[in-house]
């Protein structure tokens, strides 16, 4: 991988980490329990509980992504950075720019 590509990828990783941290903070604030004494009505209460479970699922996904991004950031200086964990071929630069946490090339990810 060329130096310019590595620089662009490093910047993309930083941006993704920042954005993911913001999402985690937002989702965490939305996952607060719904108090039973809140008089929002039974149907509205059910909607609020359903929405809370959806936000909790999004929070889990964001935390997993954050862990993967941090792992990739720690491996950035490794000589095998950008190589597929399965076939040991280079992961295309475009794929890494779209999903910087990718551990596999497109073929092996399927």
C-alpha positions as CSV (number, residue, x, y, z in Angstrom):
1,X,0.0,0.0,0.0
2,X,1.3,3.4,-0.9
3,X,2.1,6.1,1.7
4,X,-0.7,8.4,0.4
5,X,-3.2,5.5,0.7
6,X,-2.0,4.7,4.3
7,X,-2.3,8.4,5.2
8,X,-5.9,8.5,3.8
9,X,-6.7,5.3,5.6
10,X,-5.3,6.5,8.9
11,X,-7.5,9.7,8.6
12,X,-10.5,7.6,7.8
13,X,-9.9,5.4,10.8
14,X,-9.7,8.5,13.1
15,X,-13.0,9.9,11.6
16,X,-14.8,6.5,12.0
17,X,-13.6,6.2,15.6
18,X,-14.8,9.7,16.4
19,X,-18.2,9.2,14.7
20,X,-18.7,5.8,16.4
21,X,-17.9,7.3,19.8
22,X,-20.5,10.0,19.2
23,X,-23.1,7.3,18.2
24,X,-22.3,5.3,21.3
25,X,-22.8,8.3,23.5
26,X,-26.1,9.2,21.7
27,X,-27.4,5.6,21.9
28,X,-26.4,5.3,25.6
29,X,-28.4,8.4,26.4
30,X,-31.4,7.0,24.6
31,X,-31.2,3.6,26.3
32,X,-32.3,5.0,29.7
33,X,-35.1,3.0,31.4
34,X,-38.7,4.1,31.0
35,X,-40.1,4.8,34.4
36,X,-43.5,3.1,35.2
37,X,-44.9,6.3,36.7
38,X,-44.5,8.2,33.5
39,X,-48.1,8.8,32.2
40,X,-47.5,8.4,28.5
41,X,-50.3,5.9,27.9
42,X,-50.1,2.1,27.4
43,X,-49.7,2.1,23.6
44,X,-47.1,4.9,23.8
45,X,-45.3,3.1,26.6
46,X,-45.1,-0.1,24.4
47,X,-43.7,2.0,21.5
48,X,-41.1,3.5,23.9
49,X,-40.1,0.1,25.1
50,X,-39.9,-1.2,21.5
51,X,-37.8,1.8,20.4
52,X,-35.5,1.3,23.4
53,X,-34.8,-2.3,22.4
54,X,-34.0,-1.1,18.8
55,X,-31.6,1.5,20.2
56,X,-30.0,-1.1,22.5
57,X,-29.3,-3.3,19.5
58,X,-27.8,-0.3,17.6
59,X,-25.6,0.4,20.7
60,X,-24.3,-3.2,20.7
61,X,-23.4,-2.9,17.0
62,X,-21.7,0.4,17.5
63,X,-19.7,-1.0,20.4
64,X,-18.6,-4.0,18.3
65,X,-17.6,-1.7,15.5
66,X,-15.6,0.5,17.9
67,X,-13.7,-2.5,19.1
68,X,-12.9,-3.6,15.6
69,X,-11.8,0.0,14.6
70,X,-9.5,0.2,17.7
71,X,-8.0,-3.2,16.8
72,X,-7.3,-2.0,13.3
73,X,-5.8,1.2,14.6
74,X,-3.5,-0.8,16.8
75,X,-2.4,-3.0,13.9
76,X,-1.9,0.0,11.6
77,X,1.9,-0.2,11.9
78,X,2.1,-4.0,11.5
79,X,3.7,-5.2,8.3
80,X,0.7,-7.3,7.5
81,X,-1.8,-4.5,7.9
82,X,-4.3,-4.5,5.1
83,X,-3.9,-8.2,4.4
84,X,-6.8,-10.6,4.5
85,X,-6.8,-12.8,7.6
86,X,-8.0,-15.8,5.5
87,X,-6.2,-15.8,2.2
88,X,-3.3,-13.4,3.0
89,X,-3.9,-11.3,-0.1
90,X,-4.1,-7.5,0.1
91,X,-7.5,-6.1,0.9
92,X,-8.4,-3.5,-1.8
93,X,-7.8,0.0,-0.7
94,X,-11.4,1.0,-1.6
95,X,-12.8,-1.6,0.7
96,X,-10.7,-0.4,3.5
97,X,-11.9,3.2,2.9
98,X,-15.5,2.0,3.0
99,X,-15.1,-0.4,6.0
100,X,-11.8,0.4,7.7
101,X,-12.4,-2.4,10.2
102,X,-12.4,-5.0,7.5
103,X,-10.3,-8.1,8.3
104,X,-11.1,-10.0,5.1
105,X,-11.1,-9.3,1.4
106,X,-14.5,-9.2,-0.4
107,X,-14.2,-12.8,-1.6
108,X,-13.3,-14.2,1.9
109,X,-15.9,-12.1,3.6
110,X,-18.7,-13.8,1.7
